[in-house]
Each structure stands twice: as C-alpha cells, then as structure tokens.
Amino acid sequence: MPVPNFPEALKPKIFEVITQASEELNLETYVIGGYVRDFLLKRGSAKDIDIVAVGSGIELAEKVASLLPHKPKVQVFKTYGTAMLRDGDIEVEFVGARKESYNENSRNPVVENGSLEDDQNRRDFTINALALSLNKNTLGDLIDPFDGIVDLEREIIRTPLDPDITYSDDPLRMMRAIRFATQLDFTIERKSLEAISANKDRIKIITKERIVDELHKIMLSKTPSKGFLLLEKTGLLPYILPELTALKGIEEKEGQKHKDNFYHTLEVVDNISENTEDLWLRWAALLHDIGKAPTKRFHKKIGWTFHGHEFVGSKMVFKLFKRLKMPLNEKMKFVQKLVLMSSRPIVIAEDFVTDSAVRRLIFDAGDYLESLMTLCEADITTKNPKRYRKYHNNFKTVRQKIEEVEERDHVRNFQPPVSGEEIMSTFDLQPSKEIGIIKEAIKEAILEGEISNEYEAAHAFMLKKGKELGLEAVKS
C-alpha cells in the first residue's frame, strides 16, 4: 500500500530551508502535530509549526536561522532541549526526538533521546502524532503509526497508547482531550473517556495556570457547553469549578420546582458565544448565576427564591479568580460587575421602562453597559416562543430608551456638574460630611430626573440643599 504523500502541505518557504538545513546536518527531520492535523482538516494554515529532528533540535534551529535571509534570533530552552525562531508571522519550534518516563507525583517526565517512533508514542492523541517527512527522498510522506488520519475522518479523540497510562502520566492531557473535542467538535473515544473518569483526581498535580489555559480555550470555542458537559460527565468539574457543580440538579418541595441552573448557565454561555468573542464576557456568562446555590431558599407562600444571588455571586468571583490564579485586575472587576448587575436590565425590561431606572442603569454600568445588555439578552433561555419574543422585544425597548436618555442626559460615567471644591467655597466649609451629602443629593436629583445634568440646574439645587442643611451661602 503506497504511503500517503502531501507535498502541498509544505508550500511555506520555511520548510524548504528546514529540508536544506537537515541535509547539511545529516538529520532526519519531520513536521509533526497541530500543523499536520489542521492541514488535513483544512482548518487554514497554522502559524505554529512543530519540528522534530532525530538528533539535536537546537542545532537544527541554529542552522535554519543561519540560512534564512533575515537571520532570526533563536531562543534556546536548554532544560527542555528545544529552540524556537520566528519567520514572519510563523513561529517554529524545534525539538530532538525523545522518549519519556514519568513518576506519579509530577507531570514532568524524565527525557531521553529517542527515535521518531518514540516521539510519536509520547504524543497525547493520535491526531497529534501525525508527521510529514521533510527529508529529501521522502518529502511530504505521512508517517501515521496509530491511524490518526482515520481518527480525523471519524472525528475521534484517542490516545496512541493505553489511555489509563497516558492520563495518569500527564493529567493535563485529560483537559486537552476535552478541549480538542470541544474545539474540533469531535467525540472522545469510549476507553479514553472512561480513563479520564478513572484518573480525575490526578488533576490535582496540575498547576492552576495550566488548567486555566485549557479552560480559556474551551471558553473561546464555538460551543463551550460541550467542554463543560464533558468536564462534568468525567468528574473533573468539581476539582476545577465546584461553584458550577453546585448549581446542578432540580429540587422539588410541595410540588414546586426550580430550573436546573447548571444547564441554564451552559445555555447562556452558548448564547453569548454567538454574539461575542470577548473571553471575559463569556466568563461573566459562565459565572452569572453562581450565587444561586448558596442563596437558594424555599418559602411555602412564594416557592423557591435566590434573594441577593447577584451580590453573593460577585463576591464569589473574587475567591474563584484567586483560587485559579486568574488575574485580579480590571478583567476580574469586569466579571464581578457584570455578575452583580446581571439582573438589572431584566427587571427594567419586565416593568414599564422609566427614564429614572434607565438613567441609573447607565450610570451604574458605565462603560460595561453594552456588555451587560449582551449578557442579559443571552440569559433568555425560555423554550416558550411567545415569552422568548416578549423578552427580546422588551430588551429592544430598553435599548431604545438607553439611546434616548444617553443622548439627552449624558449620565454615563458622569460627575455631578458642581464639584466638592465649589460646595466648600460657596458655603465656606472645611472638609465635612455636609459636602458629601450635597454631592450625593445632586447626583440623585439628576438620576431621578428632578433636575437636568447641567451646571445651572445643579448649582441652584446645591443652594437649595445647603439651605435645608442650615448652611449659609457666602458666594452664590
């Protein structure tokens, strides 16, 4: 049976240079992994290329750099025996073929020099063990010892060797299996899925940063729910995001049920993913209801309630980000704010939409208003077509009202037109609580529509409020 050959995969000029360098160094060289997989899947040309040499990958990288016209800088990682260079917008990583052995307390293997076969054996999945020859006599030949090309056609995620050993040796591969299944919309082979469940507690040896990196890739896929359902099915989710697991299930008391907030959350994440690629907005969708588990209560007269779940959830966001070693900066604050305000536009949409409520929404949401509206629209998961249309029409009304109020009142991120300094000089005050009271009263009056958001109206209101507080204007 002839060996499949794909010379068209090697069109980028960099491969010609690698072949020349390999010839001069008398090294066997192959392109392996994601580049080959994505070429065969017709997913567009990858910008990351992994090269494996039977010999020194570092030496090959330096030779390639010397043959390229722009002589790129080679980054060498001696500890790992790898090297990397950039050619235009392509990043090329070189490694010597190796075999690995593991001990049970670490995912960092003991590495020895090996053959191409050894190197393919250590790969995580059959679809990532595919290699194309860069050697002159066999250029473009596919080396596929595990039928990875068949798995690509069958859309299967499968490990080259025993999955139980593969996942126990490097538990991060469990996350990678779920991530690839989500990104590619593939199915994890049954034995592999069972092995993930059997080794789930091994995830504890993986650093939070590595886990979050895979979570981000799941979050940024077309249908993130697929990944979270697999994390839940295999039992990995409680180790990573117990706040989500806590939302699972429907409780019934006295004939009254609440919805399953876990599956509802995944629907919201999928909905929002159709409208935004903003990672942190997707995180806000994932976490918007996490406060419902700790606030769930049953009352005989009114049934199930989740009072204050937005406030509790926003506090939980900080703890979750800290535990997973995610950024505690503006990104976290953005997610917190959206979780805190996640019900506000819904409440407005259900009521008669007043100018006052819209002004407060604009003021409180500030620059996050558009993201908040996108989240709330994604939060409509009712299967009743009539109610679905009603909610969306209500949101259109809210959006229209926001535009009108914004144009007229300019309240987004506004500061009261009268400053604290002016209040002090007007009433000849030292720093005191009265200044805060007057400033807050002006802000409230503007938001309630009692006065317009302009200097003259605010100044007149300041004098009136000062008089109520028994202050005498020395400068009006």
C-alpha positions in Angstrom: 0.0 0.0 0.0 1.6 3.3 -1.1 2.5 5.9 1.7 0.1 8.9 1.6 2.0 11.9 0.4 1.1 15.6 0.9 3.8 17.9 -0.7 1.2 20.7 -0.9 1.3 20.9 2.9 4.9 22.0 2.6 4.3 25.1 0.5 5.6 27.7 3.0 9.2 28.6 2.2 10.3 27.8 5.7 10.0 24.0 5.0 12.4 24.3 2.1 15.0 25.9 4.4 14.5 23.2 7.1 15.0 20.5 4.5 18.2 22.1 3.3 19.5 22.5 6.9 18.6 18.9 7.7 20.6 17.7 4.6 23.6 19.7 5.6 23.5 18.4 9.2 22.6 14.9 8.0 19.5 14.8 10.3 16.2 13.1 9.8 13.5 15.8 10.2 9.7 15.9 10.4 6.9 18.4 10.9 4.5 16.9 13.5 1.4 17.7 15.5 -1.0 20.6 15.1 0.2 21.9 11.7 -0.3 18.5 10.1 -3.6 17.9 11.8 -5.0 21.3 10.8 -3.8 20.9 7.2 -5.6 17.6 6.9 -8.7 19.1 8.5 -8.5 22.0 6.0 -8.6 24.4 9.0 -6.4 27.1 7.3 -2.7 27.4 7.6 -1.4 27.2 11.2 1.0 29.8 12.5 2.7 27.4 14.9 4.9 24.7 13.4 6.5 21.9 15.5 9.6 20.3 14.0 11.1 17.1 15.4 14.7 16.1 14.5 16.2 12.7 15.2 19.2 14.4 16.8 19.7 17.9 18.1 16.7 20.2 17.6 18.7 23.2 18.9 21.5 22.6 16.4 18.9 22.3 13.6 17.2 25.6 14.7 20.5 27.5 14.6 21.3 26.1 11.2 17.9 27.1 9.8 18.4 30.6 11.3 21.7 30.9 9.5 20.2 30.0 6.1 17.2 32.5 6.4 17.9 35.9 4.8 16.8 37.9 7.9 18.9 35.7 10.3 16.2 35.5 13.1 17.2 35.2 16.7 17.0 31.7 18.1 15.5 31.3 21.6 17.1 28.2 23.2 15.4 26.3 26.1 18.3 24.0 27.2 16.3 22.4 30.0 13.7 21.1 27.6 16.1 20.6 24.6 14.0 22.9 22.5 14.6 26.0 20.4 12.3 28.5 18.7 12.5 31.1 15.9 10.1 33.3 14.1 9.9 33.6 10.3 7.5 36.5 9.5 4.2 35.6 11.3 5.1 31.9 11.7 6.6 30.5 14.9 8.7 27.4 14.5 9.7 25.2 17.5 12.4 22.6 17.1 12.9 19.6 19.4 15.0 16.5 19.3 13.0 13.2 19.1 12.7 11.8 22.6 11.2 9.2 24.8 9.7 9.9 28.2 9.1 8.2 31.5 7.1 9.6 34.4 6.8 9.3 38.2 3.4 9.6 39.8 3.9 12.9 41.6 4.8 15.1 38.6 3.7 15.6 35.0 7.4 16.5 34.2 8.9 13.4 32.5 12.4 12.0 32.6 13.5 12.6 29.0 16.0 10.6 26.9 17.0 10.9 23.2 14.8 8.7 21.0 13.6 7.8 17.6 10.7 9.3 15.6 8.6 6.3 16.8 9.5 7.0 20.4 8.5 10.6 19.9 5.2 9.7 18.3 4.5 7.2 21.1 4.7 10.1 23.7 2.2 12.3 21.9 -1.1 12.9 23.6 -3.5 11.9 20.8 -3.3 10.0 17.5 -4.4 13.1 15.6 -1.5 15.0 17.1 1.0 12.2 16.4 0.7 12.7 12.6 4.1 13.6 11.0 5.2 14.6 7.5 8.7 13.9 6.3 10.9 16.9 5.5 13.7 14.6 4.2 14.6 14.9 0.5 13.9 11.3 -0.5 10.6 11.0 1.3 9.4 14.7 1.2 5.7 15.0 2.2 5.3 11.3 3.2 2.8 10.9 6.0 4.1 8.9 9.0 1.0 7.7 10.8 1.6 4.7 13.1 -1.7 5.0 15.0 -4.2 5.6 12.2 -4.6 9.2 13.2 -5.8 10.0 9.7 -8.7 7.5 10.2 -9.5 9.2 13.6 -9.6 12.6 11.9 -12.1 11.2 9.4 -14.2 9.5 12.2 -13.8 12.7 14.3 -12.4 10.8 17.3 -10.1 11.8 20.1 -8.0 8.7 21.0 -4.6 8.2 22.7 -1.8 6.4 20.9 -1.0 4.2 23.9 -3.1 2.9 26.8 -5.3 5.9 27.8 -5.1 5.0 31.5 -1.3 5.3 31.5 -1.4 8.4 29.2 -3.7 10.4 31.5 -2.1 9.2 34.7 1.4 10.1 33.5 0.3 13.6 32.4 -3.2 14.5 33.8 -3.2 17.8 31.8 -4.0 15.6 28.8 -7.4 15.0 30.3 -8.1 18.7 29.9 -6.5 18.7 26.5 -8.7 15.8 25.3 -11.9 17.7 26.4 -10.5 21.0 24.9 -9.8 19.3 21.5 -13.2 17.6 21.5 -14.8 21.0 22.1 -12.7 23.0 19.6 -13.0 20.4 16.8 -16.5 19.1 17.7 -15.0 15.6 18.0 -16.0 12.7 20.2 -13.7 11.3 22.9 -13.3 7.5 22.3 -15.1 5.4 25.0 -12.0 3.9 26.6 -10.4 7.3 26.7 -13.4 8.9 28.3 -13.6 6.1 30.9 -9.8 6.6 31.7 -10.4 10.3 32.3 -13.1 9.5 34.8 -10.8 6.9 36.5 -7.9 9.4 36.7 -9.8 12.5 37.5 -8.2 13.1 41.0 -4.8 13.2 39.3 -5.8 16.7 38.0 -4.7 17.9 41.5 -1.0 17.7 40.5 -1.5 20.2 37.6 -0.8 23.9 38.1 -3.8 26.2 38.1 -2.2 28.2 35.3 -2.2 25.2 33.0 -5.7 24.3 33.8 -7.0 27.8 33.2 -5.1 28.0 29.9 -7.2 25.0 28.7 -10.4 26.4 30.2 -9.8 29.6 28.3 -9.5 27.6 25.0 -12.8 25.8 25.9 -14.4 29.1 26.6 -13.3 30.6 23.3 -14.6 27.6 21.2 -17.8 27.9 19.2 -19.9 25.8 21.6 -18.3 26.0 25.1 -21.0 23.9 26.7 -19.7 20.8 25.0 -16.4 21.1 27.1 -18.2 21.9 30.4 -20.6 18.9 29.9 -17.6 16.7 29.4 -15.8 18.1 32.4 -19.0 17.4 34.4 -19.5 13.9 33.0 -15.9 12.8 33.7 -16.0 14.2 37.2 -13.3 16.8 36.6 -15.5 19.8 37.1 -15.8 19.6 41.0 -12.0 19.8 41.2 -11.9 22.9 39.0 -15.1 24.8 39.3 -17.2 23.4 42.2 -19.3 26.6 42.1 -20.7 25.4 38.8 -21.3 21.8 40.0 -23.2 23.2 43.0 -25.8 24.6 40.5 -26.7 21.2 39.1 -30.0 19.5 39.9 -33.6 20.3 40.4 -35.2 20.3 43.8 -38.9 19.8 44.4 -40.8 20.8 47.5 -44.6 20.8 47.9 -45.0 20.4 44.1 -42.8 23.4 43.3 -39.5 23.1 41.3 -36.8 25.4 40.2 -34.9 25.1 37.0 -31.6 23.4 36.7 -29.2 26.4 36.9 -26.2 24.4 35.7 -27.8 23.6 32.3 -29.3 27.0 32.1 -25.8 28.5 32.6 -24.4 26.5 29.8 -27.2 27.6 27.5 -26.4 31.3 28.4 -22.7 30.7 27.6 -23.5 29.2 24.2 -26.0 32.0 23.5 -23.4 34.7 24.3 -20.7 32.9 22.3 -22.8 33.5 19.2 -22.5 37.3 19.7 -19.1 37.9 21.2 -15.5 36.5 21.3 -14.7 38.5 24.4 -13.2 35.9 26.8 -14.1 37.9 29.9 -17.7 38.5 28.8 -18.0 34.7 28.3 -16.6 34.2 31.8 -19.3 36.6 33.1 -21.9 34.4 31.4 -20.5 31.3 33.0 -20.4 32.8 36.5 -23.5 35.0 36.4 -25.7 32.6 38.5 -23.0 31.0 40.8 -24.6 32.9 43.8 -27.8 30.9 43.3 -26.6 27.7 45.1 -25.7 29.4 48.4 -28.8 31.7 48.4 -31.4 29.1 47.4 -34.4 29.0 49.9 -37.9 27.6 49.9 -40.9 29.6 51.2 -44.3 28.0 51.4 -46.1 31.0 50.1 -43.8 32.0 47.2 -41.8 28.9 46.4 -38.1 28.9 45.6 -36.1 32.2 45.9 -32.5 33.2 45.3 -32.5 36.6 47.0 -29.3 38.5 46.7 -27.7 35.9 44.5 -26.1 38.6 42.3 -24.3 40.2 45.2 -23.2 36.9 46.7 -22.1 35.7 43.2 -20.0 38.9 42.7 -18.1 38.2 46.0 -17.6 34.6 44.9 -16.0 35.7 41.6 -13.0 37.2 43.5 -12.4 34.0 45.5 -12.7 31.9 42.4 -10.3 34.0 40.4 -7.8 34.0 43.3 -8.1 30.2 43.7 -7.4 29.6 40.0 -4.6 32.2 39.9 -6.5 34.2 37.3 -5.9 38.0 37.0 -7.2 40.0 39.9 -7.2 43.2 37.9 -9.7 45.0 35.7 -10.7 41.8 34.0 -11.8 40.3 37.3 -13.6 43.6 38.2 -15.4 43.5 34.9 -16.7 39.9 35.5 -17.6 40.9 39.1 -19.6 44.0 38.0 -21.5 42.0 35.3 -22.4 39.3 37.8 -23.5 41.9 40.3 -25.7 43.7 37.7 -26.8 40.7 35.8 -30.5 41.0 36.7 -30.8 44.8 36.5 -31.8 45.1 32.8 -34.1 42.1 33.1 -36.0 43.8 36.0 -36.3 47.0 33.9 -37.4 45.1 30.8 -40.2 43.4 32.8 -41.5 46.7 34.2 -42.7 49.8 32.5 -39.4 51.3 31.4 -38.9 54.6 33.3 -36.3 57.2 32.4 -35.2 57.2 36.0 -34.5 53.4 36.0 -32.6 53.7 32.7 -30.5 56.6 33.9 -29.5 54.6 37.0 -28.7 51.6 34.8 -26.5 53.7 32.5 -24.8 55.4 35.5 -24.1 52.2 37.4 -23.0 50.1 34.4 -20.8 52.9 32.9 -18.5 51.5 30.2 -19.8 48.0 30.8 -23.4 48.8 29.7 -23.2 47.2 26.2 -21.6 44.0 27.7 -24.3 43.9 30.3 -27.1 44.1 27.8 -25.4 41.4 25.7 -25.2 39.2 28.8 -28.9 39.8 29.7 -30.1 39.0 26.2 -28.1 35.7 26.3 -29.8 35.0 29.6 -33.1 34.4 27.8 -33.3 30.7 27.6 -37.1 30.1 27.7 -38.4 27.5 25.2 -41.8 29.2 25.0 -41.7 31.1 21.7 -44.2 33.7 22.9 -42.3 34.5 26.1 -39.0 34.5 24.1 -40.3 37.1 21.7 -41.8 39.1 24.5 -38.5 39.3 26.4 -36.5 40.2 23.3 -39.0 42.9 22.4 -38.8 44.3 25.9 -35.0 44.5 25.6 -35.3 46.3 22.3 -37.4 48.9 24.2 -34.8 49.2 26.9 -32.0 49.6 24.3 -34.1 52.3 22.6 -34.7 54.1 25.9 -30.9 53.9 26.7 -30.2 55.7 23.4 -32.7 58.4 24.1 -31.6 59.0 27.7 -27.9 58.9 26.8 -28.4 61.5 24.1 -30.4 63.8 26.3 -28.9 63.4 29.8 -25.3 62.2 29.3 -25.2 60.3 32.5 -22.7 57.5 31.7 -19.7 57.9 34.0 -20.9 61.5 34.8 -19.6 63.5 37.7 -22.0 66.0 39.2 -21.6 69.4 37.5 -20.8 71.0 40.8 -17.6 69.9 42.4 -16.8 69.4 46.1 -14.4 72.4 46.0 -17.2 74.7 44.8 -19.5 73.5 47.6 -16.8 74.2 50.1 -16.2 77.7 48.8 -19.9 78.5 48.4 -20.7 77.7 52.0 -17.2 78.5 53.4 -16.8 74.9 54.7 -13.9 72.8 55.7 -13.9 69.1 54.6 -17.0 67.7 56.2 -19.9 65.2 55.8 -22.2 68.1 54.5 -20.1 68.2 51.3 -20.8 64.5 50.6 -24.5 64.9 51.4 -24.9 67.8 49.0 -22.9 66.0 46.2 -24.9 62.8 46.6 -28.2 64.8 46.6 -27.2 66.5 43.3 -26.3 63.1 41.8 -29.6 61.5 43.0 -31.6 64.5 41.7 -30.1 64.2 38.2 -30.6 60.4 38.1 -34.2 60.7 39.3 -34.8 63.4 36.6 -35.6 66.1 39.2 -33.0 68.4 37.6 -31.1 68.3 34.3 -27.5 67.2 34.1 -26.1 70.8 33.7 -24.3 73.4 35.7 -27.0 76.0 36.3 -29.6 73.4 37.5 -27.1 71.7 39.7 -25.9 75.0 41.2 -29.4 76.1 42.1 -30.1 72.7 43.6 -26.9 73.0 45.7 -28.0 76.3 47.2 -31.4 74.8 48.0 -30.0 71.7 49.6 -27.4 73.8 51.6 -30.2 75.9 52.9 -32.1 72.7 54.0 -29.0 71.7 55.9 -28.8 75.1 57.6 -25.8 76.4 55.6 -25.5 80.0 54.5 -24.0 80.8 51.1 -21.2 83.2 51.2 -20.8 83.1 47.5 -23.7 82.4 45.1 
